Amino acid sequence: MRNLLLSVALITGPVIVFAAAYNVLTPAATTTASVAAPSLGDMTPFATIATDLQAIVATGDLAAAKTRIADLETAWDDAQPTMQPLNPADWGNVDGAIDDALKALRSGTPDASTATTTLAALQTTLLNPSKGSAAPSGAATTVSGVVTTDANGRTLPCEVMLETFRTTLVGATLTDANRTAVDELGTKGTERCNADDDTRAADFFAQGIALMSN
């Protein structure tokens, strides 16, 4: 028995030492994974619509392009709850590029050259959402104490701000005067949101949320 135990010790001893040394010298596999930013997922559906838009704009039919870009807006909004949490910074880059394209095609006097430029920029961003991302500042912008941007300084989507506004309103106890003010701010924020003016919409919603939270 003693010889058997000695044999086991002679075999397992080096194994334990080797395993310990391996753990020290070999980086943990999770280190890289925790640093790498997660992907937003398959961007093909959005790139396909953007390609369609480029072809339509090339024909000069900006009215048709304005109609088609509504499909991109809807698809992107539908994907937001799933995609944004994966990588808020990259999602914000794509969202900003889509907003630029929306504004170009929905302006009072849309210009083909501007539309072409913004759509090309959108395709580049869809291909590489992290391209040009600023290093997070760690301090988002606030209005009346309510956060209105991400750490990269991009305004939060007005749909997100509206949802926060509505959720806060459900549990708020307001005086008649404050109720009137909140309703007005909600109306103004919604109007600006419908006009694709996320910045002004966020300002109005933030003021309303702050008033409800006081």
DOLUMTOR-704987 format. One record per residue (C-alpha): residue in one letter; chain; x, y, z. Coordinates in nm, 4 decimals, padded with zeros to 6 digits, always signed. Each point is the difference from the previous one (the first is absolute). Last residue first. Layout:
DOLUMTOR-704987
+-----+-------+----------+----------+----------+
| res | chain |       c1 |       c2 |       c3 |
+-----+-------+----------+----------+----------+
|   A |     A |        X |        Y |        Z |
...
+-----+-------+----------+----------+----------+
end
This chain:
DOLUMTOR-704987
+-----+-------+----------+----------+----------+
| res | chain |       c1 |       c2 |       c3 |
+-----+-------+----------+----------+----------+
|   N |     A | -03.9756 | +06.6154 | -00.7984 |
|   S |     A | -00.0048 | -00.3050 | -00.2281 |
|   M |     A | -00.2905 | +00.1145 | -00.2173 |
|   L |     A | +00.1713 | +00.3320 | -00.0702 |
|   A |     A | +00.3256 | -00.1777 | -00.0847 |
|   I |     A | -00.1804 | -00.2357 | -00.2383 |
|   G |     A | -00.1679 | +00.2973 | -00.1719 |
|   Q |     A | +00.3261 | +00.1871 | -00.0392 |
|   A |     A | +00.1634 | -00.3147 | -00.1365 |
|   F |     A | -00.2827 | -00.0521 | -00.2503 |
|   F |     A | +00.0372 | +00.3537 | -00.1305 |
|   D |     A | +00.3781 | -00.0169 | -00.0305 |
|   A |     A | -00.0103 | -00.3481 | -00.1547 |
|   A |     A | -00.2424 | +00.1245 | -00.2669 |
|   R |     A | +00.2320 | +00.2914 | -00.0755 |
|   T |     A | +00.2927 | -00.2350 | -00.0560 |
|   D |     A | -00.1953 | -00.2763 | -00.1739 |
|   D |     A | -00.1323 | +00.2256 | -00.2766 |
|   D |     A | -00.1418 | -00.2708 | -00.2274 |
|   A |     A | -00.3131 | +00.2138 | -00.0632 |
|   N |     A | -00.2162 | -00.2582 | +00.1771 |
|   C |     A | +00.2360 | +00.0315 | +00.2970 |
|   R |     A | -00.0359 | +00.3790 | -00.0067 |
|   E |     A | -00.3786 | -00.0309 | +00.0173 |
|   T |     A | +00.0239 | -00.2638 | +00.2734 |
|   G |     A | +00.2237 | +00.2239 | +00.2090 |
|   K |     A | -00.2374 | +00.2935 | -00.0423 |
|   T |     A | -00.2984 | -00.2100 | +00.1069 |
|   G |     A | +00.1853 | -00.1466 | +00.2975 |
|   L |     A | +00.1156 | +00.3460 | +00.1074 |
|   E |     A | -00.3578 | +00.1262 | -00.0183 |
|   D |     A | -00.1314 | -00.2960 | +00.1990 |
|   V |     A | +00.2700 | +00.0508 | +00.2618 |
|   A |     A | -00.0876 | +00.3684 | +00.0377 |
|   T |     A | -00.3721 | -00.0754 | +00.0369 |
|   R |     A | +00.0703 | -00.2727 | +00.2563 |
|   N |     A | +00.2299 | +00.2381 | +00.1849 |
|   A |     A | -00.2766 | +00.2542 | +00.0349 |
|   D |     A | -00.2577 | -00.2610 | +00.1048 |
|   T |     A | +00.2397 | -00.1352 | +00.2613 |
|   L |     A | +00.1744 | -00.3227 | -00.0877 |
|   T |     A | +00.0480 | -00.3454 | +00.1483 |
|   A |     A | +00.2106 | -00.2038 | -00.2428 |
|   G |     A | -00.0097 | -00.3788 | -00.0352 |
|   V |     A | -00.1380 | -00.0218 | -00.3521 |
|   L |     A | +00.1802 | +00.3188 | -00.1066 |
|   T |     A | +00.3409 | -00.1569 | +00.0599 |
|   T |     A | -00.0787 | -00.2847 | -00.2391 |
|   R |     A | -00.1295 | +00.2429 | -00.2629 |
|   F |     A | +00.3091 | +00.2227 | +00.0176 |
|   T |     A | +00.2328 | -00.2999 | -00.0033 |
|   E |     A | -00.1773 | -00.1296 | -00.3133 |
|   L |     A | +00.0238 | +00.3456 | -00.1576 |
|   M |     A | +00.3730 | +00.0186 | +00.0742 |
|   V |     A | +00.0567 | -00.3356 | -00.1689 |
|   E |     A | -00.2088 | +00.1001 | -00.3015 |
|   C |     A | +00.1907 | +00.3301 | -00.0130 |
|   P |     A | +00.3188 | -00.1954 | -00.0607 |
|   L |     A | +00.2688 | +00.1010 | +00.2518 |
|   T |     A | +00.2124 | +00.2894 | -00.1186 |
|   R |     A | +00.3533 | -00.1026 | -00.0839 |
|   G |     A | +00.2633 | +00.1336 | +00.2374 |
|   N |     A | +00.2165 | -00.3115 | -00.0019 |
|   A |     A | -00.1070 | -00.0828 | +00.3564 |
|   D |     A | -00.3639 | -00.0156 | -00.1124 |
|   T |     A | -00.2191 | +00.3065 | -00.0136 |
|   T |     A | -00.3117 | +00.1439 | +00.1700 |
|   V |     A | +00.0629 | -00.0808 | +00.3673 |
|   V |     A | -00.2470 | +00.1796 | +00.2306 |
|   G |     A | +00.1328 | +00.2563 | +00.2493 |
|   S |     A | -00.1932 | +00.2871 | -00.1534 |
|   V |     A | +00.1611 | -00.0927 | -00.3304 |
|   T |     A | +00.2939 | -00.2397 | +00.0228 |
|   T |     A | +00.2940 | -00.0794 | -00.2248 |
|   A |     A | +00.1778 | -00.3317 | +00.0582 |
|   A |     A | +00.3273 | -00.0228 | +00.1886 |
|   G |     A | +00.2267 | -00.2981 | -00.0531 |
|   S |     A | +00.1714 | +00.1731 | -00.2880 |
|   P |     A | -00.0319 | -00.3110 | -00.2149 |
|   A |     A | +00.2722 | -00.0080 | -00.2616 |
|   A |     A | -00.1471 | +00.1317 | -00.3198 |
|   S |     A | -00.1233 | -00.2470 | -00.2530 |
|   G |     A | +00.1366 | +00.0712 | -00.3442 |
|   K |     A | -00.0551 | -00.3517 | -00.1237 |
|   S |     A | -00.1884 | -00.2022 | +00.2607 |
|   P |     A | -00.2960 | -00.0706 | -00.2272 |
|   N |     A | +00.2191 | -00.1506 | -00.2753 |
|   L |     A | -00.2012 | -00.1102 | -00.3037 |
|   L |     A | -00.3095 | +00.1833 | +00.1217 |
|   T |     A | +00.2129 | +00.3105 | +00.0517 |
|   T |     A | +00.1363 | -00.0124 | -00.3531 |
|   Q |     A | -00.3496 | -00.0530 | -00.1403 |
|   L |     A | -00.1264 | +00.2982 | +00.1987 |
|   A |     A | +00.2808 | +00.2213 | -00.1291 |
|   A |     A | -00.0962 | -00.0927 | -00.3563 |
|   L |     A | -00.3630 | +00.0785 | +00.0837 |
|   T |     A | +00.0984 | +00.3386 | +00.1438 |
|   T |     A | +00.1999 | +00.0928 | -00.3101 |
|   T |     A | -00.2661 | -00.1084 | -00.2473 |
|   A |     A | -00.2707 | +00.1863 | +00.1923 |
|   T |     A | +00.2103 | +00.3148 | +00.0031 |
|   S |     A | +00.0562 | -00.0223 | -00.3746 |
|   A |     A | -00.3649 | -00.0739 | -00.0713 |
|   D |     A | -00.1223 | +00.3021 | +00.1956 |
|   P |     A | -00.3255 | -00.0093 | +00.1936 |
|   T |     A | -00.1935 | +00.3298 | +00.0145 |
|   G |     A | -00.2202 | -00.0119 | +00.3090 |
|   S |     A | +00.2318 | -00.2553 | +00.1560 |
|   R |     A | -00.1187 | -00.3570 | +00.0214 |
|   L |     A | +00.2679 | -00.1608 | -00.2137 |
|   A |     A | +00.2989 | +00.1666 | +00.1663 |
|   K |     A | -00.1542 | -00.0192 | +00.3479 |
|   L |     A | -00.0599 | -00.3727 | -00.0325 |
|   A |     A | +00.3540 | -00.0582 | -00.1272 |
|   D |     A | +00.1479 | +00.1921 | +00.2931 |
|   D |     A | -00.2226 | -00.1915 | +00.2433 |
|   I |     A | +00.1232 | -00.3279 | -00.1482 |
|   A |     A | +00.3610 | +00.1063 | +00.0574 |
|   G |     A | -00.0804 | +00.0980 | +00.3582 |
|   D |     A | -00.1698 | -00.3330 | +00.0679 |
|   V |     A | +00.3004 | -00.1824 | -00.1437 |
|   N |     A | +00.2400 | +00.1820 | +00.2320 |
|   G |     A | -00.2388 | -00.0352 | +00.2945 |
|   W |     A | -00.0144 | -00.3775 | -00.0481 |
|   D |     A | +00.3798 | -00.0044 | +00.0053 |
|   A |     A | +00.0013 | +00.1841 | +00.3333 |
|   P |     A | -00.2902 | -00.1938 | +00.1516 |
|   N |     A | +00.1568 | -00.3411 | -00.0740 |
|   L |     A | -00.2135 | -00.3060 | +00.0666 |
|   P |     A | -00.2646 | +00.2011 | +00.1891 |
|   Q |     A | -00.0860 | +00.1928 | -00.3201 |
|   M |     A | -00.0588 | -00.3073 | -00.2147 |
|   T |     A | -00.2944 | -00.1790 | +00.1590 |
|   P |     A | -00.2196 | +00.2913 | +00.1051 |
|   Q |     A | +00.1077 | +00.1949 | -00.3136 |
|   A |     A | -00.0961 | -00.2582 | -00.2623 |
|   D |     A | -00.3541 | +00.1323 | -00.0507 |
|   D |     A | +00.1314 | +00.3567 | -00.0224 |
|   W |     A | +00.2501 | -00.1042 | -00.2670 |
|   A |     A | -00.2618 | -00.1837 | -00.2060 |
|   T |     A | -00.2420 | +00.2930 | +00.0231 |
|   E |     A | +00.2598 | +00.2606 | -00.0988 |
|   L |     A | +00.1250 | -00.2149 | -00.2877 |
|   D |     A | -00.3531 | -00.0491 | -00.1309 |
|   A |     A | -00.0629 | +00.3753 | +00.0271 |
|   I |     A | +00.3062 | +00.0389 | -00.2238 |
|   R |     A | -00.2045 | -00.1393 | -00.2896 |
|   T |     A | -00.2526 | +00.2846 | +00.0002 |
|   K |     A | +00.2659 | +00.2708 | +00.0017 |
|   A |     A | +00.1849 | -00.1879 | -00.2732 |
|   A |     A | -00.3141 | +00.0016 | -00.2122 |
|   A |     A | -00.0261 | +00.3766 | +00.0419 |
|   L |     A | +00.3707 | +00.0347 | -00.0763 |
|   D |     A | -00.0425 | -00.1478 | -00.3461 |
|   G |     A | +00.3316 | +00.1187 | -00.1449 |
|   T |     A | +00.0896 | -00.3390 | -00.1475 |
|   A |     A | +00.3102 | -00.0145 | +00.2215 |
|   V |     A | -00.2248 | +00.0649 | +00.2999 |
|   I |     A | -00.1840 | -00.3256 | -00.0755 |
|   A |     A | +00.3208 | -00.2014 | -00.0279 |
|   Q |     A | +00.1372 | +00.1470 | +00.3221 |
|   L |     A | -00.3277 | -00.0736 | +00.1764 |
|   D |     A | +00.0045 | -00.3613 | -00.1113 |
|   T |     A | +00.3540 | -00.0324 | +00.1355 |
|   A |     A | -00.1134 | +00.1496 | +00.3316 |
|   I |     A | -00.2833 | -00.2530 | +00.0117 |
|   T |     A | +00.2454 | -00.2848 | -00.0497 |
|   A |     A | +00.2406 | +00.1478 | +00.2572 |
|   F |     A | -00.2800 | -00.0015 | +00.2574 |
|   P |     A | -00.0889 | -00.3644 | -00.0594 |
|   T |     A | +00.3710 | -00.0974 | -00.0116 |
|   M |     A | +00.0941 | +00.1443 | +00.3406 |
|   D |     A | +00.0121 | -00.3390 | +00.1709 |
|   G |     A | +00.1044 | +00.0392 | +00.3629 |
|   L |     A | +00.0915 | +00.3094 | +00.1967 |
|   S |     A | +00.3321 | -00.1572 | +00.0839 |
|   P |     A | +00.1350 | -00.0092 | +00.3538 |
|   A |     A | +00.2882 | +00.2248 | +00.1014 |
|   A |     A | +00.3170 | -00.1905 | +00.0835 |
|   V |     A | +00.1286 | +00.0517 | +00.3517 |
|   S |     A | -00.1976 | -00.2739 | +00.1748 |
|   A |     A | +00.0725 | -00.2482 | -00.2777 |
|   T |     A | +00.3730 | +00.0691 | +00.0159 |
|   T |     A | +00.0193 | -00.0711 | +00.3724 |
|   T |     A | -00.2399 | -00.2971 | -00.0081 |
|   A |     A | +00.2641 | -00.2396 | -00.1270 |
|   A |     A | +00.2126 | +00.0627 | +00.3064 |
|   P |     A | +00.3567 | +00.0814 | -00.0942 |
|   T |     A | +00.2424 | -00.2994 | +00.0144 |
|   L |     A | +00.3103 | +00.0367 | +00.2186 |
|   V |     A | -00.1689 | -00.0222 | +00.3382 |
|   N |     A | -00.2528 | -00.2675 | -00.0932 |
|   Y |     A | +00.2700 | -00.2019 | -00.1755 |
|   A |     A | +00.2285 | +00.0185 | +00.3053 |
|   A |     A | -00.2773 | -00.1351 | +00.2210 |
|   A |     A | -00.0802 | -00.2761 | -00.2457 |
|   F |     A | +00.3674 | -00.0963 | -00.0291 |
|   V |     A | +00.0424 | -00.0115 | +00.3781 |
|   I |     A | -00.3155 | -00.2124 | +00.0360 |
|   V |     A | +00.1135 | -00.2353 | -00.2749 |
|   P |     A | +00.3505 | -00.0217 | +00.1451 |
|   G |     A | -00.1452 | -00.1155 | +00.3328 |
|   T |     A | -00.2607 | -00.2335 | -00.1444 |
|   I |     A | +00.2403 | -00.2616 | -00.1305 |
|   L |     A | +00.2530 | -00.0094 | +00.2839 |
|   A |     A | -00.2816 | +00.0168 | +00.2533 |
|   V |     A | -00.1796 | -00.2883 | -00.1635 |
|   S |     A | +00.3184 | -00.2072 | +00.0048 |
|   L |     A | +00.0602 | +00.0826 | +00.3652 |
|   L |     A | -00.3526 | -00.1010 | +00.0845 |
|   L |     A | +00.0480 | -00.3332 | -00.1769 |
|   N |     A | +00.3337 | -00.0609 | +00.1723 |
|   R |     A | -00.1632 | +00.0660 | +00.3378 |
|   M |     A | -00.2796 | -00.2391 | -00.0865 |
+-----+-------+----------+----------+----------+
end
